[in-house]
C-alpha cells in the first residue's frame, strides 16, 4: 500500500516509437537545498523551476514551521524570505517529512545547532529508515536525538545550546550525511571539516558557496576535505533549478529500449557527481548525445537526446561511479535486462537502505519477469536476455518506492507482455507528472483501481 492512501496499481504495455520533448521536473536535490538555504539567509531568495513533488513541498512546509516565509507564486516560481543562520523558531507542531529521506536528514542538520527542539515523522517507509547515520555526527555538535528503537522516526532533536565545530569523516558515501553536517556547521563557531573518502553529489557545497558561505574543498590523501567557516550571514539568491537527472533517467531509458524512439530531454543537470547513469548507458552502447552544453547557477547543463539502441552490451559498472548514480541502479537494471551479457554492479550496499531494499525489490521483480539475477550484500549482476527476449507479464511490488514503480513501468514498454506494479502512488513523491509526460511521448500506462 502507499504511504499516501489507497494503493494505485499501474500497468505498462509494449509500445514503439516514443517521440517528443520530455520536460522532466526540476532537480530534487537542488530544490530541497534551495528552500533550506533560502530559509537560512537574510532576505528574499527567488527560485524558478522548483520541483513541486510531495517531498519538496514537505520541505517547504517545514521551513514555514521554522519561521521562514515561503510563498508559491505558481508555475514553479517560489520565494523564501529567510530568518538567517541560527534564526529558526521552534516549530509548534510535529514536522512531517512524508517519504523524503533527503528532506528530513537535511532539516535535522540545519536545526541541530540552534537551541530549539523539533520532532520529525514521516510515512511508513520513512519511519522505517535508520537516522543514526545523521544523528551520530549531529551529537558531536552537542545536539541530542530521541527516537524509536534502531534510531528511527518519529524522533525529537534537541538542538545544541552551545554548538561546537566538528571534524567528521563520513563512514559510507552519503550526500545526505555530508550535507546534514555542513548545514549544522553553519551555526557552529569556527571551522567544521567534513572528509569524504569517496566523492558524493556536491550540490550543497556549490550552493553554500553561492549563498556566500566561506567553504573550501581540497583533494588530499585522506580524501575530499571540505572546510566550512561557521556563522556566516548567507546572502539571498536567485536560483534557476535545472531539471532532475534522476527523473530524466526514466524517459531516457524508455527511449533506449523502445523501437523507433527519439526523445529530447532539455535543460538536464550534468553535475559530474550525478551523471553516472548517462556515462554508463553510453558504455553499454546507448545512442545518447548532449546538445547545447552550458552552465547555469554553477551547475553544468545540457539538452539530452536519447534514441532506440537495439545492440546494448552488458558491462561492469565501476564501483567508484556508484555514488554518482545510486538512485539510477533500479532503472539501469531494467536496461541491463535487454542487453546482451551480464551487467555487474558493485559497491552498492547503500541501495539496501533506500526507500526500500532496492536490490531485493528489483531482483525479485526482474526474476518474475524472466530475467536471471545474482545478488550479494553490496553487489548484483543482471544477466541480460537481449532486445525482444524479455517476457514480462507479471505484477511486482513497488514497496512504497517511487523509483521501483517507475523502473517497472519503463520495463513494461519493452517486454513481450505487460508489467504491473501493485502501487504506483509513491511516484508522486518525486515525479508527479510521470504519467502524463510518458503518455505524451507515446507510452501506454494505465491505472486499475482495486
C-alpha positions as CSV (number, residue, x, y, z in Angstrom):
1,X,0.0,0.0,0.0
2,X,1.0,3.6,-0.5
3,X,2.1,5.7,2.5
4,X,-0.2,8.4,1.0
5,X,-3.5,6.5,0.7
6,X,-5.2,3.7,-1.2
7,X,-2.9,1.7,-3.5
8,X,-2.9,2.7,-7.2
9,X,-2.0,-0.4,-9.3
10,X,-0.4,0.6,-12.7
11,X,0.2,-1.4,-15.8
12,X,2.6,-0.6,-18.7
13,X,2.3,-2.2,-22.1
14,X,4.7,-2.6,-25.0
15,X,4.9,0.4,-27.3
16,X,7.0,1.6,-30.2
17,X,8.4,5.0,-31.3
18,X,8.4,7.1,-28.2
19,X,8.9,10.6,-29.6
20,X,8.9,14.2,-28.5
21,X,10.3,16.5,-25.8
22,X,10.3,15.3,-22.2
23,X,10.2,18.3,-19.8
24,X,11.0,16.5,-16.6
25,X,10.6,18.2,-13.2
26,X,13.3,20.3,-11.5
27,X,16.2,18.6,-9.7
28,X,15.0,17.3,-6.3
29,X,18.4,17.7,-4.6
30,X,18.7,21.3,-5.6
31,X,15.0,22.1,-4.9
32,X,15.4,20.8,-1.2
33,X,18.6,22.7,-0.7
34,X,17.4,26.0,-2.3
35,X,14.4,26.1,0.2
36,X,16.6,25.3,3.2
37,X,19.4,27.7,2.4
38,X,16.9,30.3,1.4
39,X,15.3,29.9,4.9
40,X,18.8,30.3,6.5
41,X,19.6,33.5,4.5
42,X,18.7,37.1,5.4
43,X,16.3,38.5,2.9
44,X,14.4,37.1,-0.1
45,X,15.6,34.2,-2.3
46,X,13.7,33.7,-5.6
47,X,13.5,30.2,-7.1
48,X,12.3,29.2,-10.5
49,X,11.8,25.6,-11.8
50,X,11.3,24.2,-8.3
51,X,10.2,20.5,-8.2
52,X,6.7,20.5,-6.9
53,X,6.6,16.9,-5.8
54,X,5.4,15.9,-2.4
55,X,8.9,15.5,-0.9
56,X,9.9,19.1,-1.8
57,X,6.5,20.5,-0.7
58,X,7.0,18.8,2.7
59,X,10.4,20.6,3.0
60,X,8.7,24.0,2.1
61,X,6.1,23.3,4.9
62,X,8.9,22.5,7.3
63,X,10.7,25.8,6.5
64,X,7.5,27.7,7.2
65,X,7.2,25.8,10.5
66,X,10.7,27.0,11.5
67,X,9.7,30.6,10.8
68,X,10.7,31.3,7.2
69,X,8.2,33.0,4.8
70,X,7.7,30.6,1.9
71,X,5.5,31.6,-1.0
72,X,4.3,29.7,-4.0
73,X,3.8,32.2,-6.9
74,X,2.6,29.4,-9.3
75,X,4.4,27.8,-12.3
76,X,7.4,26.6,-10.3
77,X,8.2,30.1,-9.1
78,X,8.7,30.4,-5.3
79,X,10.2,32.9,-2.9
80,X,11.7,32.3,0.5
81,X,12.1,35.1,3.0
82,X,14.8,33.7,5.3
83,X,15.4,34.2,9.0
84,X,19.2,33.9,8.9
85,X,21.7,31.3,10.2
86,X,20.7,30.4,13.8
87,X,17.3,32.2,13.4
88,X,15.0,29.2,13.2
89,X,12.0,29.4,15.6
90,X,10.8,26.4,17.5
91,X,8.0,24.6,15.5
92,X,4.6,24.4,17.2
93,X,3.8,21.0,15.5
94,X,5.5,17.8,14.5
95,X,7.4,18.2,11.2
96,X,6.0,15.6,8.7
97,X,8.6,14.9,6.0
98,X,6.4,12.4,4.2
99,X,8.6,10.0,2.1
100,X,11.7,12.2,2.0
101,X,15.0,10.9,3.5
102,X,16.8,13.9,2.0
103,X,14.3,16.4,3.4
104,X,14.4,15.0,7.0
105,X,18.1,14.5,7.2
106,X,19.0,17.9,5.8
107,X,16.4,19.7,8.0
108,X,17.7,17.9,11.1
109,X,21.2,19.1,10.3
110,X,20.0,22.7,9.6
111,X,18.3,23.0,13.1
112,X,20.7,20.9,15.2
113,X,22.9,23.8,16.2
114,X,20.1,26.1,17.2
115,X,18.8,26.0,20.7
116,X,15.3,24.7,19.8
117,X,13.5,21.4,19.9
118,X,11.7,19.8,16.9
119,X,10.0,16.4,16.4
120,X,10.1,14.7,13.0
121,X,8.0,12.0,11.5
122,X,7.1,10.6,8.0
123,X,5.2,8.0,6.1
124,X,5.6,4.2,6.8
125,X,8.6,3.9,4.5
126,X,10.5,6.9,6.0
127,X,9.7,5.9,9.6
128,X,11.4,2.5,8.9
129,X,14.6,4.1,7.7
130,X,17.6,4.5,10.1
131,X,18.6,8.0,11.2
132,X,21.6,7.2,13.3
133,X,24.0,7.9,10.4
134,X,22.9,11.6,10.7
135,X,22.1,11.8,14.4
136,X,25.6,10.4,15.4
137,X,27.6,13.3,13.8
138,X,25.0,15.8,15.0
139,X,25.6,14.6,18.5
140,X,29.2,15.7,18.1
141,X,28.0,19.3,17.7
142,X,26.0,18.9,21.0
143,X,22.6,18.0,19.6
144,X,20.5,15.2,21.3
145,X,18.2,12.8,19.5
146,X,15.4,10.7,21.0
147,X,13.8,8.3,18.6
148,X,12.3,4.8,18.3
149,X,14.5,1.7,18.6
150,X,17.1,1.5,15.9
151,X,17.3,5.3,15.6
152,X,14.0,5.5,13.7
153,X,11.3,8.2,13.4
154,X,9.3,9.6,15.0
155,X,12.3,11.4,16.5
156,X,12.9,14.5,18.6
157,X,16.0,16.6,18.1
158,X,17.1,18.9,20.9
159,X,19.4,21.5,19.3
160,X,22.8,22.3,20.8
161,X,22.8,25.4,23.1
162,X,26.5,25.9,22.7
163,X,27.4,24.1,19.5
164,X,31.0,23.0,18.8
165,X,32.5,22.7,15.4
166,X,33.4,19.2,14.4
167,X,35.8,17.2,12.2
168,X,33.9,14.3,10.7
169,X,34.9,11.5,8.4
170,X,31.8,10.3,6.6
171,X,31.9,6.5,7.1
172,X,29.9,5.5,4.0
173,X,29.4,7.6,0.9
174,X,26.3,9.7,1.6
175,X,25.5,13.2,0.3
176,X,22.7,13.4,2.9
177,X,25.0,12.8,5.8
178,X,27.7,15.2,4.4
179,X,25.0,17.8,3.8
180,X,23.5,17.5,7.3
181,X,26.9,18.0,8.9
182,X,27.7,21.0,6.7
183,X,24.3,22.6,7.4
184,X,24.8,22.0,11.2
185,X,28.2,23.6,10.9
186,X,26.7,26.8,9.6
187,X,25.7,27.8,13.2
188,X,28.8,26.4,15.0
189,X,31.7,28.9,15.6
190,X,35.0,28.1,14.0
191,X,35.6,25.6,11.2
192,X,33.7,22.5,10.6
193,X,35.5,19.9,8.5
194,X,33.9,17.0,6.6
195,X,36.1,14.3,5.0
196,X,34.7,12.1,2.2
197,X,36.7,9.1,1.2
198,X,34.5,8.8,-1.9
199,X,33.0,12.0,-3.5
200,X,29.2,12.2,-3.5
201,X,26.9,14.8,-5.1
202,X,28.2,18.2,-4.3
203,X,25.1,20.4,-4.7
204,X,25.4,21.5,-1.0
205,X,29.0,22.7,-1.4
206,X,28.2,24.6,-4.7
207,X,25.1,26.2,-3.2
208,X,26.7,27.2,0.1
209,X,29.4,29.0,-1.8
210,X,26.7,30.6,-4.0
211,X,24.9,31.9,-0.9
212,X,28.2,33.4,0.3
213,X,29.5,30.9,2.9
214,X,33.2,30.5,3.3
215,X,33.8,27.0,2.1
216,X,36.9,25.3,0.6
217,X,37.3,21.8,-1.0
218,X,40.7,20.1,-1.2
219,X,41.6,16.7,-2.6
220,X,44.1,15.1,-0.2
221,X,45.4,11.6,0.6
222,X,42.7,11.4,3.3
223,X,40.0,12.0,0.6
224,X,37.9,15.1,-0.2
225,X,38.3,17.6,2.6
226,X,35.5,20.2,2.9
227,X,36.1,23.1,5.3
228,X,33.2,25.4,6.3
229,X,33.7,28.6,8.4
230,X,30.7,28.8,10.7
231,X,28.2,31.7,11.5
232,X,28.3,33.5,8.1
233,X,25.5,35.8,7.0
234,X,24.1,34.0,4.0
235,X,23.1,36.2,1.1
236,X,19.7,35.5,-0.6
237,X,20.0,34.2,-4.2
238,X,18.1,33.9,-7.5
239,X,18.1,30.2,-8.3
240,X,17.2,28.5,-11.6
241,X,16.7,24.8,-10.8
242,X,18.0,22.6,-13.6
243,X,15.9,19.5,-14.5
244,X,16.5,16.4,-12.4
245,X,18.9,13.8,-14.0
246,X,17.3,11.1,-11.8
247,X,13.9,11.8,-13.2
248,X,15.3,12.1,-16.8
249,X,16.6,8.6,-16.3
250,X,13.1,7.2,-16.9
251,X,12.2,8.7,-20.3
252,X,15.8,8.3,-21.4
253,X,15.9,4.6,-20.6
254,X,12.4,4.1,-22.1
255,X,13.6,5.6,-25.4
256,X,16.7,3.5,-25.4
257,X,14.6,0.3,-25.0
258,X,11.7,1.1,-27.3
259,X,12.0,0.6,-31.0
260,X,11.9,3.7,-33.2
261,X,12.2,6.1,-30.3
262,X,13.8,9.6,-30.4
263,X,13.3,11.7,-27.2
264,X,14.8,15.0,-26.2
265,X,15.2,15.9,-22.5
266,X,16.1,19.7,-22.3
267,X,18.0,21.5,-19.6
268,X,19.3,18.4,-17.7
269,X,21.7,19.0,-14.9
270,X,25.0,17.2,-15.8
271,X,26.8,17.7,-12.5
272,X,29.6,15.1,-12.6
273,X,28.6,13.8,-9.2
274,X,25.1,13.0,-10.6
275,X,25.5,12.0,-14.3
276,X,27.0,8.5,-13.8
277,X,24.0,6.8,-15.4
278,X,24.4,8.5,-18.7
279,X,28.1,7.6,-18.9
280,X,27.2,4.0,-18.1
281,X,24.5,3.8,-20.7
282,X,26.9,5.2,-23.4
283,X,29.4,2.5,-22.4
284,X,26.7,-0.1,-22.9
285,X,26.2,1.2,-26.4
286,X,23.2,3.5,-25.9
287,X,22.6,6.2,-28.5
288,X,22.8,9.3,-26.3
289,X,24.0,12.8,-27.3
290,X,24.4,16.1,-25.4
291,X,23.3,19.2,-27.2
292,X,23.7,22.9,-26.2
293,X,26.1,22.3,-23.3
294,X,26.1,25.3,-20.9
295,X,26.4,26.4,-17.3
296,X,23.5,27.7,-15.1
297,X,23.8,28.7,-11.5
298,X,27.2,27.0,-11.1
299,X,25.8,23.7,-12.5
300,X,26.7,22.2,-15.9
301,X,23.5,21.7,-18.0
302,X,22.7,20.3,-21.5
303,X,19.9,19.0,-23.7
304,X,20.0,15.2,-23.8
305,X,18.8,13.3,-26.9
306,X,18.1,9.5,-26.4
307,X,17.3,7.1,-29.3
308,X,16.4,3.4,-29.6
309,X,19.5,1.3,-29.0
310,X,19.0,-2.3,-30.0
311,X,22.6,-3.5,-29.5
312,X,23.2,-2.9,-25.8
313,X,26.0,-4.9,-24.2
314,X,26.4,-5.8,-20.5
315,X,29.3,-4.1,-18.7
316,X,31.0,-4.0,-15.3
317,X,30.0,-0.6,-13.8
318,X,33.0,0.8,-11.9
319,X,32.2,0.8,-8.1
320,X,33.7,4.4,-7.9
321,X,30.8,5.5,-10.0
322,X,28.1,4.3,-7.6
323,X,27.7,7.5,-5.6
324,X,27.0,9.5,-8.8
325,X,24.1,7.2,-9.9
326,X,22.9,5.5,-6.7
327,X,19.3,6.3,-7.4
328,X,19.5,5.1,-11.0
329,X,20.6,1.5,-10.4
330,X,16.9,0.2,-10.4
331,X,16.3,1.6,-13.9
332,X,19.8,0.6,-15.1
333,X,18.9,-3.0,-14.0
334,X,15.9,-2.8,-16.4
335,X,18.1,-1.6,-19.3
336,X,20.6,-4.4,-18.4
337,X,17.8,-7.0,-18.8
338,X,17.6,-6.1,-22.5
339,X,21.4,-6.0,-23.1
340,X,23.5,-9.0,-24.3
341,X,25.5,-10.5,-21.5
342,X,25.9,-9.6,-17.8
343,X,25.9,-6.2,-16.2
344,X,27.8,-6.2,-12.9
345,X,27.1,-3.6,-10.3
346,X,29.3,-3.5,-7.2
347,X,29.8,-1.2,-4.2
348,X,26.1,-0.5,-4.0
349,X,25.2,-1.5,-0.4
350,X,23.5,1.9,0.0
351,X,20.7,0.5,-2.1
352,X,19.8,-1.8,0.7
353,X,18.7,1.2,2.9
354,X,16.9,3.4,0.5
355,X,13.1,3.9,0.4
356,X,13.1,0.1,0.2
357,X,15.8,-2.6,-0.2
358,X,16.2,-1.7,-3.9
359,X,18.4,-4.7,-4.8
360,X,15.9,-7.1,-3.3
361,X,12.9,-5.4,-4.8
362,X,14.4,-5.2,-8.3
363,X,15.9,-8.7,-8.2
364,X,12.5,-10.3,-7.3
365,X,10.7,-8.3,-9.9
366,X,13.2,-9.0,-12.7
367,X,13.3,-12.7,-11.9
368,X,9.5,-12.9,-12.0
369,X,9.7,-11.2,-15.5
370,X,12.1,-13.9,-16.7
371,X,15.5,-12.3,-16.1
372,X,18.3,-14.1,-14.2
373,X,19.7,-12.0,-11.3
374,X,22.5,-12.8,-8.8
375,X,22.9,-10.7,-5.7
376,X,25.1,-10.2,-2.6
377,X,25.2,-7.6,0.2
378,X,26.7,-4.9,-1.9
379,X,26.6,-6.2,-5.4
380,X,24.3,-7.6,-8.0
381,X,24.5,-9.0,-11.5
382,X,21.8,-8.9,-14.2
383,X,22.1,-11.4,-17.0
384,X,20.7,-9.7,-20.0
385,X,18.5,-11.5,-22.5
386,X,18.9,-9.2,-25.4
387,X,16.4,-7.0,-27.1
388,X,13.0,-8.6,-27.7
389,X,13.6,-11.6,-25.4
390,X,12.3,-10.4,-22.0
391,X,8.9,-11.9,-21.2
392,X,7.3,-9.7,-18.5
393,X,3.6,-10.4,-17.8
394,X,3.8,-10.2,-14.0
395,X,2.7,-8.0,-11.1
396,X,5.5,-6.8,-8.9
397,X,5.7,-5.0,-5.5
398,X,6.7,-1.3,-5.6
399,X,7.3,-1.3,-1.8
400,X,6.4,2.3,-1.3
401,X,9.3,3.2,-3.5
402,X,8.8,5.7,-6.4
403,X,11.9,4.5,-8.3
404,X,11.0,0.8,-8.2
405,X,7.5,1.7,-9.5
406,X,8.8,3.8,-12.4
407,X,11.5,1.3,-13.3
408,X,9.0,-1.5,-13.8
409,X,6.7,0.9,-15.8
410,X,9.7,1.5,-18.2
411,X,10.3,-2.2,-18.4
412,X,6.7,-2.9,-19.5
413,X,7.2,-0.6,-22.5
414,X,9.6,-3.2,-24.0
415,X,8.6,-6.6,-22.5
416,X,6.5,-9.0,-24.6
417,X,3.7,-9.0,-22.0
418,X,2.6,-6.0,-19.8
419,X,4.2,-5.2,-16.5
420,X,2.1,-4.2,-13.5
421,X,3.1,-2.7,-10.1
422,X,0.9,-3.1,-7.1
423,X,1.1,0.6,-6.2
424,X,2.2,3.5,-8.3
425,X,1.1,6.1,-5.8
426,X,4.6,6.8,-4.4
427,X,5.7,8.1,-7.9
428,X,4.1,11.4,-6.9
429,X,6.8,12.0,-4.3
430,X,9.5,12.8,-6.9
431,X,7.8,12.8,-10.4
432,X,4.2,14.0,-10.1
433,X,3.9,14.4,-13.9
434,X,5.3,11.0,-14.8
435,X,2.2,9.5,-16.3
436,X,1.1,12.4,-18.5
437,X,4.7,13.1,-19.6
438,X,5.2,9.5,-20.6
439,X,1.8,9.4,-22.3
440,X,2.7,12.5,-24.3
441,X,5.7,10.6,-25.7
442,X,3.6,7.6,-26.6
443,X,3.7,5.3,-23.6
444,X,0.7,3.1,-22.6
445,X,0.5,3.3,-18.8
446,X,-2.9,2.7,-17.2
447,X,-4.3,2.7,-13.7
448,X,-6.5,-0.1,-12.4
449,X,-8.4,0.5,-9.1
450,X,-8.7,-2.5,-6.8
